[in-house]
Amino acid sequence: MTEMPDNDTVIPTLINKLPLFARKLSSFILVLSVIAIMSYCFSLLTRIHGQQISEDYFVNGYPSILTLLDSELFMGFIFVVTIMLICYVLYLFWQLHEVAVHKAEAMSSAHTQIVFALSLCGLFIDKTWWVLAIIIAFGRWDVLSNRLSSIISNGIKGDK
């Protein structure tokens, strides 16, 4: 009862393969042309204001950066960026250090002040206090107290 499909639909002919080949060829030509345009644009970077770079900018065939490093404007920019980067990294370290306090505040925990105090002790005294602050801030004290209460009540009543 099964019908056999026509031979035209089962075996792809050369005519059916031609559009696929044309699409692949056109995409290959497009990629090659983009690469050629990009290489031409990068070759234009060897000119400054339409003039070829003089030999004074090169030492032993390599570009010399000394003229750029002698520029007060560039070095001022580098100084400002370096100071901003150092401040940002210190800010990120402070945020990492205060993660326990932020977690305790977000949970509206009663332990917020003790976590803050332990966090400061961890900063100035010993890192063990900071670890203790993390444990207190991220601990589920409601679950722990319920479990301890059930253990104590089972011990008093006695399981039989």
SULBEL-V709389 format. One record per helix or strand of 2 or more residues. SS is the DSSP state (helix for helix, strand for strand). FROM is the first residue (numbers start at 0). TO is the last residue. Records with the same first field share a line. If there is no record, write none. Layout:
SS = FROM-TO ; FROM-TO
This chain:
helix = 6-9 ; 13-45 ; 54-56 ; 65-68 ; 71-96 ; 98-105 ; 111-123 ; 126-137 ; 140-156
strand = 46-47 ; 50-51 ; 57-58 ; 61-62
